[in-house]
Structures are given as structure tokens and as C-alpha cells.
Amino acid sequence: MQTPHGPFTIQRVLSNNAVIAHTPKGQDVILLGKGMGFGRKSGDILSNPKYEKIYVVPEGVTDQKALALMEQVDPAVINVTQNIIELAKAQLGEGLHPRVHVALADHINFTLIRLAQGMEIKNPFLAEIEAMYPKEFSIAKQGAVLILEKMNIFIPPEEIGFIALHLHSARHNRHVSQSLKHAEVINRAVKYIESQFGPIKEHGGLEYTRLLSHLQSCIHRLVNKTTIENPFLDKLKQEFSNSYEIARQMSNILEEGLGIPVPEDEIGYLAMHIERIRRNKT
């Protein structure tokens, strides 16, 4: 995205160091910099401001919503959010959806409020998020270090998982709720497998990683209505009948969570993975 140019018209002064302004093209931007808002007021023109950070309020976020949100967010949170996003862009080597600027700042701000109130943050999908999105999780861990350094607030692993989920969603132009739903469905499927064979969540374990990778691919195909053929389906049903039945139960979990029927060919491939787990566990 091209950096917007001035002159900028101030819409709202957030603090001595942050303002929301309009560009000549009608974009809403947030300008961060020492003294940026000091002595300023709505309507002032900034011809050539010496800002330290600038980011665009994304499309789909109304002026009123963006203004209301940013009024409530500590500029320090906006700043550290921007640092995390810049880390992500550099390390992933790709852009992120613009809405991540507002969405992630809002999320981190809410998290810090909860932590200040002594509330526990729970993330039942932490293991799945860390295993499925290792790059995003690594960046989120670095983001937690930034928050500790800049704001002296410790971010627990559970919250690191949620930050990673935001980054993954922005990377793939997907709403966080959708990524969270996929993680939840996979978590339920893994729990069902573990109810049959015992724990498989050993950190970095090959069985666990393979299963998650396949479930991710399966969900991607289901959501995008992509079909695959399984030439071994009849043989799988006969020779791996127990694993096929477990796969069929797993397909019910996927169908219930996603609202999408799972074809028999997909169930067959699930059965192949389950059979491998069964043999390694016996």
C-alpha cells in the first residue's frame, strides 16, 4: 500500500502524540509522532508533518467506528501494534490486510485491560495455533517481548496464540472468527482422536503435525468446494474398517463445525492418517 501524502486535515486529536486526520484523497489516517497532537485542534492543516508512524484506517471500518475505537486505545498500544505488524510484514515477506491495524490494536488494548484487572486469559486452541501457524506464532512471541519492553506488561502464551491468529487472518484476508472456528474444529477432532488412542500432542511430534496439516488441507478444500478422488476408498473401507469408522466420526465433527458435508473420498484420506496413528500407538 502506498504511503498517503498530505496536507492532512486533523479530525480528532487523540493525545499529544497521535491524531486522526483526512488526506486529500479522503482517506482516514492515524499519525503518530512526538508532539504530533500538542496544541492542535480539529480542522488544523498539517502540510508537512514530521510523523514517526502513519497507517490507514482500513476500508469497511466506518469513520465513526474508527474514531470511537482509536479514542479508547492508548497511543502506546497503537505504536506497539504497528511495530508488530511491521515485524510480520518483514518476516513473512508479504503484506497484511489493512484491517489488521485497527483489529489488532483493539484486541491488544482489550487484552491489556483484562490483564490489568487480573482476569485469566484462556485459549483452549493454543497447541493447535502454535503447530498450524508457526511463523505467525513466532512473530507474536516477538510482539509479546515488545509489549514487555515498551509497556512493562507480560503477555501470557494464551494471548500470544490469539495475536498469532490475528496475524494469520490478516495474512490470508480472513476474519479472525473464521480462523478461530477452524482452530476450534481441529481441536475437537484432535480430542476425539486422543479419546481413541491416547495423547498425540507431543510438541513437534510427527504424528500430531501430520494430522494437523491434513486437517487444515481438508478444511481448506471443504470451504473452497474443492474435491479430490481417493482411488483406494473401497480397499480402505475393507482393510482399515476401524480407522475408517473413526474417520467417519471425525467427519461428523468437521461437518457440524463447518456446516459443510464431508465427501467419502475425504473420509478415506482421514482414515489413512488415523491408521498410521493406530499402528504407531499399538
TIPAVEX-320561 format. One line per field, with one value per residue (C-alpha): chain; x negated, y, z negated; residue number from 0; residue in three letters. Coordinates in Angstrom, 2 decimals, always signed. Layout:
% TIPAVEX-320561
unit (A,...)
px (X,...)
py (Y,...)
pz (Z,...)
pos (NUM,...)
code (ala,...)
% end
This chain:
% TIPAVEX-320561
unit (A,A,A,A,A,A,A,A,A,A,A,A,A,A,A,A,A,A,A,A,A,A,A,A,A,A,A,A,A,A,A,A,A,A,A,A,A,A,A,A,A,A,A,A,A,A,A,A,A,A,A,A,A,A,A,A,A,A,A,A,A,A,A,A,A,A,A,A,A,A,A,A,A,A,A,A,A,A,A,A,A,A,A,A,A,A,A,A,A,A,A,A,A,A,A,A,A,A,A,A,A,A,A,A,A,A,A,A,A,A,A,A,A,A,A,A,A,A,A,A,A,A,A,A,A,A,A,A,A,A,A,A,A,A,A,A,A,A,A,A,A,A,A,A,A,A,A,A,A,A,A,A,A,A,A,A,A,A,A,A,A,A,A,A,A,A,A,A,A,A,A,A,A,A,A,A,A,A,A,A,A,A,A,A,A,A,A,A,A,A,A,A,A,A,A,A,A,A,A,A,A,A,A,A,A,A,A,A,A,A,A,A,A,A,A,A,A,A,A,A,A,A,A,A,A,A,A,A,A,A,A,A,A,A,A,A,A,A,A,A,A,A,A,A,A,A,A,A,A,A,A,A,A,A,A,A,A,A,A,A,A,A,A,A,A,A,A,A,A,A,A,A,A,A,A,A,A,A,A,A,A,A)
px (+0.00,-1.31,-2.01,+0.60,-0.64,+0.52,+1.61,+3.59,+6.69,+6.96,+10.26,+9.52,+6.60,+6.06,+3.16,+0.09,-1.48,+1.38,+4.07,+6.64,+6.65,+8.05,+5.84,+6.62,+7.93,+10.40,+8.56,+8.59,+5.11,+3.60,+0.42,-1.93,-4.89,-6.31,-4.21,-2.00,+1.17,-0.27,+1.58,+3.58,+7.33,+9.88,+9.66,+5.98,+3.97,+0.70,-1.16,-4.34,-4.10,-7.14,-5.31,-7.07,-4.31,-1.31,+1.31,+4.55,+7.88,+8.95,+11.88,+15.00,+14.36,+16.60,+15.18,+17.35,+16.24,+12.56,+12.71,+14.58,+12.11,+8.98,+10.24,+10.32,+6.94,+3.77,+1.40,-1.31,+0.84,+1.25,-2.51,-3.41,-0.72,-2.31,-5.70,-4.28,-2.68,-5.97,-7.74,-5.17,-5.50,-9.29,-9.48,-6.62,-7.79,-4.25,-1.57,+1.27,+4.88,+5.25,+7.93,+5.29,+4.15,+7.43,+8.43,+5.13,+4.84,+8.36,+7.60,+4.33,+5.93,+8.77,+6.27,+4.23,+7.39,+8.25,+4.72,+4.77,+7.99,+6.34,+8.52,+7.22,+6.88,+7.85,+7.03,+8.08,+6.69,+3.16,+1.45,+3.23,+2.48,-1.21,-1.53,+0.54,-0.81,-4.45,-5.61,-2.76,-3.27,-6.97,-6.17,-3.52,-6.12,-8.40,-5.42,-4.96,-8.59,-7.98,-4.96,-7.02,-9.86,-7.70,-4.83,-6.24,-3.33,-3.84,-1.81,-0.96,-1.26,+2.52,+2.65,-0.36,+1.80,+4.58,+2.15,+0.84,+4.41,+4.92,+1.74,+2.72,+6.17,+4.71,+2.22,+4.98,+7.64,+9.82,+11.83,+10.40,+13.70,+13.24,+9.68,+10.85,+13.66,+11.18,+8.88,+11.84,+12.97,+9.45,+9.13,+12.33,+11.16,+7.80,+9.52,+11.66,+8.56,+6.93,+10.03,+9.39,+5.59,+4.33,+2.25,+0.65,-0.04,-3.74,-5.25,-6.63,-5.57,-5.40,-2.03,-0.45,-1.98,-0.89,+2.65,+2.96,+1.55,+4.05,+6.99,+6.01,+5.86,+9.16,+10.90,+9.41,+10.85,+14.24,+14.51,+13.39,+15.56,+12.54,+12.99,+10.38,+10.63,+9.44,+8.71,+8.12,+11.51,+13.05,+9.83,+9.56,+13.10,+12.31,+8.77,+8.92,+12.53,+11.88,+9.85,+12.47,+15.20,+13.15,+12.60,+16.33,+16.94,+14.31,+16.07,+19.22,+17.22,+15.99,+19.46,+21.04,+18.39,+18.21,+21.74,+20.28,+20.76,+17.53,+17.28,+16.37,+13.09,+12.00,+13.08,+10.88,+7.80,+8.57,+8.73,+5.23,+3.81,+5.73,+4.47,+0.89,+1.56,+3.21,+0.22,-2.25,-0.23,+0.06)
py (+0.00,+3.44,+5.80,+8.62,+12.17,+15.48,+18.03,+16.36,+17.81,+16.88,+15.22,+14.34,+14.80,+11.54,+12.69,+14.92,+12.30,+10.98,+12.41,+11.10,+13.06,+13.14,+13.01,+14.97,+11.67,+11.28,+8.54,+8.42,+8.01,+7.88,+9.94,+9.11,+11.22,+13.20,+16.35,+15.49,+16.50,+19.08,+22.39,+21.08,+21.02,+19.59,+21.33,+22.24,+21.60,+19.67,+20.50,+18.53,+16.83,+15.02,+11.89,+8.76,+6.34,+6.52,+3.97,+3.99,+3.20,+0.20,+0.07,-1.35,+0.43,+3.48,+6.83,+6.76,+3.27,+4.01,+7.28,+5.72,+2.85,+4.94,+7.36,+4.46,+2.96,+4.10,+5.58,+3.32,+0.35,+1.77,+2.22,-1.29,-2.77,-1.02,-2.43,-5.96,-5.51,-4.24,-7.28,-9.55,-7.92,-8.13,-11.74,-13.09,-11.18,-10.20,-7.65,-7.98,-6.95,-3.28,-4.03,-5.68,-2.22,-1.45,-5.03,-5.97,-2.65,-3.13,-6.72,-5.91,-2.95,-5.14,-7.80,-5.28,-4.09,-7.67,-8.34,-5.14,-6.38,-9.69,-11.68,-15.01,-15.41,-18.87,-20.29,-23.92,-23.94,-22.82,-26.08,-26.15,-22.48,-22.88,-26.03,-24.81,-21.27,-21.46,-18.30,-16.19,-17.65,-16.79,-13.20,-12.99,-14.12,-11.32,-8.98,-10.06,-9.13,-5.70,-5.15,-6.14,-3.81,-0.82,-1.14,-3.39,-5.83,-9.59,-11.30,-14.95,-17.74,-17.93,-14.33,-14.91,-17.54,-15.03,-12.45,-15.16,-15.86,-12.18,-12.18,-15.37,-13.98,-10.73,-12.71,-14.66,-11.91,-13.87,-12.72,-13.82,-15.51,-17.84,-18.75,-19.31,-21.57,-23.67,-23.97,-24.99,-27.67,-29.08,-29.03,-31.06,-33.52,-33.99,-34.53,-37.23,-38.96,-38.77,-40.30,-43.33,-43.64,-41.51,-38.29,-37.35,-33.67,-34.09,-30.75,-31.07,-34.73,-36.03,-37.74,-34.60,-32.33,-34.61,-34.83,-31.05,-30.47,-32.89,-31.44,-27.94,-29.08,-30.92,-27.84,-25.66,-28.00,-28.15,-24.36,-23.78,-26.60,-28.40,-32.13,-34.89,-38.53,-41.40,-44.45,-46.57,-45.86,-49.35,-51.02,-48.65,-49.48,-53.20,-53.33,-50.42,-50.68,-49.50,-46.49,-45.69,-45.68,-43.29,-41.11,-41.10,-39.88,-37.19,-36.13,-35.58,-33.19,-31.30,-31.19,-29.97,-27.28,-26.02,-26.71,-28.49,-32.19,-34.23,-36.44,-40.11,-39.58,-37.13,-39.58,-42.19,-39.97,-39.23,-42.99,-43.38,-40.89,-42.49,-45.95,-44.65,-43.25,-46.51,-48.59,-46.30,-46.48,-50.28)
pz (+0.00,+0.99,-1.89,-1.93,-1.41,-2.92,-3.52,-6.29,-7.93,-11.61,-12.50,-16.11,-18.50,-20.37,-22.51,-22.41,-20.15,-18.00,-15.71,-13.26,-10.00,-6.45,-3.36,-0.17,+1.27,-1.59,-3.44,-7.23,-8.69,-12.14,-12.55,-15.41,-16.45,-19.34,-19.81,-16.82,-18.65,-21.01,-20.70,-17.74,-17.22,-14.80,-11.42,-11.65,-8.47,-8.66,-5.47,-6.07,-9.46,-10.84,-11.90,-13.10,-12.11,-9.81,-8.98,-7.08,-8.69,-6.57,-4.19,-5.73,-9.02,-9.24,-10.28,-13.39,-14.36,-13.74,-15.64,-18.55,-18.68,-18.49,-21.12,-23.56,-22.62,-24.36,-21.72,-23.18,-22.15,-18.65,-18.43,-19.60,-17.33,-14.37,-15.40,-15.50,-12.07,-10.64,-12.11,-10.48,-7.07,-7.19,-8.39,-6.27,-3.22,-2.30,-3.07,-5.56,-5.15,-6.21,-8.78,-10.97,-12.11,-13.85,-14.72,-16.35,-18.22,-19.56,-20.56,-22.32,-24.10,-25.39,-26.47,-28.46,-30.21,-31.16,-32.41,-34.47,-36.10,-36.96,-34.58,-33.32,-29.56,-28.35,-24.94,-24.53,-20.97,-21.85,-20.86,-17.50,-16.75,-17.58,-15.46,-12.49,-12.25,-13.44,-11.61,-12.95,-16.43,-16.36,-15.38,-18.10,-20.67,-19.49,-19.79,-23.40,-24.07,-22.51,-24.75,-27.79,-26.78,-25.84,-28.31,-31.07,-30.71,-30.50,-27.78,-28.57,-25.97,-25.60,-24.38,-22.11,-20.41,-19.80,-18.38,-16.04,-14.96,-14.10,-12.02,-10.21,-9.45,-8.09,-6.03,-4.31,-4.17,-6.55,-9.54,-12.88,-13.72,-10.74,-11.72,-15.29,-14.08,-12.08,-15.10,-17.27,-14.80,-14.54,-18.34,-18.67,-16.01,-17.75,-21.11,-19.53,-18.14,-21.57,-23.15,-20.93,-21.05,-23.91,-23.75,-20.43,-21.22,-21.98,-20.96,-17.44,-17.25,-13.69,-14.10,-15.51,-12.87,-10.03,-11.36,-11.76,-8.29,-6.78,-8.71,-7.57,-3.95,-4.32,-5.76,-3.00,-0.35,-2.03,-2.42,+1.17,+2.54,+3.99,+4.50,+4.58,+5.58,+3.44,+5.62,+2.51,+0.92,+1.24,+0.10,-2.88,-3.98,-3.90,-5.30,-7.75,-8.84,-12.41,-11.28,-8.65,-11.30,-13.46,-10.38,-9.76,-13.31,-12.77,-9.58,-11.65,-13.85,-10.77,-9.25,-12.48,-13.00,-9.42,-8.22,-5.17,-4.28,-4.11,-0.99,-1.35,+0.50,-2.22,-4.91,-3.22,-3.42,-7.07,-7.65,-6.19,-8.70,-11.55,-10.60,-10.77,-14.25,-15.33,-14.23,-15.97,-19.18,-19.27)
pos (0,1,2,3,4,5,6,7,8,9,10,11,12,13,14,15,16,17,18,19,20,21,22,23,24,25,26,27,28,29,30,31,32,33,34,35,36,37,38,39,40,41,42,43,44,45,46,47,48,49,50,51,52,53,54,55,56,57,58,59,60,61,62,63,64,65,66,67,68,69,70,71,72,73,74,75,76,77,78,79,80,81,82,83,84,85,86,87,88,89,90,91,92,93,94,95,96,97,98,99,100,101,102,103,104,105,106,107,108,109,110,111,112,113,114,115,116,117,118,119,120,121,122,123,124,125,126,127,128,129,130,131,132,133,134,135,136,137,138,139,140,141,142,143,144,145,146,147,148,149,150,151,152,153,154,155,156,157,158,159,160,161,162,163,164,165,166,167,168,169,170,171,172,173,174,175,176,177,178,179,180,181,182,183,184,185,186,187,188,189,190,191,192,193,194,195,196,197,198,199,200,201,202,203,204,205,206,207,208,209,210,211,212,213,214,215,216,217,218,219,220,221,222,223,224,225,226,227,228,229,230,231,232,233,234,235,236,237,238,239,240,241,242,243,244,245,246,247,248,249,250,251,252,253,254,255,256,257,258,259,260,261,262,263,264,265,266,267,268,269,270,271,272,273,274,275,276,277,278,279,280,281)
code (met,gln,thr,pro,his,gly,pro,phe,thr,ile,gln,arg,val,leu,ser,asn,asn,ala,val,ile,ala,his,thr,pro,lys,gly,gln,asp,val,ile,leu,leu,gly,lys,gly,met,gly,phe,gly,arg,lys,ser,gly,asp,ile,leu,ser,asn,pro,lys,tyr,glu,lys,ile,tyr,val,val,pro,glu,gly,val,thr,asp,gln,lys,ala,leu,ala,leu,met,glu,gln,val,asp,pro,ala,val,ile,asn,val,thr,gln,asn,ile,ile,glu,leu,ala,lys,ala,gln,leu,gly,glu,gly,leu,his,pro,arg,val,his,val,ala,leu,ala,asp,his,ile,asn,phe,thr,leu,ile,arg,leu,ala,gln,gly,met,glu,ile,lys,asn,pro,phe,leu,ala,glu,ile,glu,ala,met,tyr,pro,lys,glu,phe,ser,ile,ala,lys,gln,gly,ala,val,leu,ile,leu,glu,lys,met,asn,ile,phe,ile,pro,pro,glu,glu,ile,gly,phe,ile,ala,leu,his,leu,his,ser,ala,arg,his,asn,arg,his,val,ser,gln,ser,leu,lys,his,ala,glu,val,ile,asn,arg,ala,val,lys,tyr,ile,glu,ser,gln,phe,gly,pro,ile,lys,glu,his,gly,gly,leu,glu,tyr,thr,arg,leu,leu,ser,his,leu,gln,ser,cys,ile,his,arg,leu,val,asn,lys,thr,thr,ile,glu,asn,pro,phe,leu,asp,lys,leu,lys,gln,glu,phe,ser,asn,ser,tyr,glu,ile,ala,arg,gln,met,ser,asn,ile,leu,glu,glu,gly,leu,gly,ile,pro,val,pro,glu,asp,glu,ile,gly,tyr,leu,ala,met,his,ile,glu,arg,ile,arg,arg,asn,lys,thr)
% end
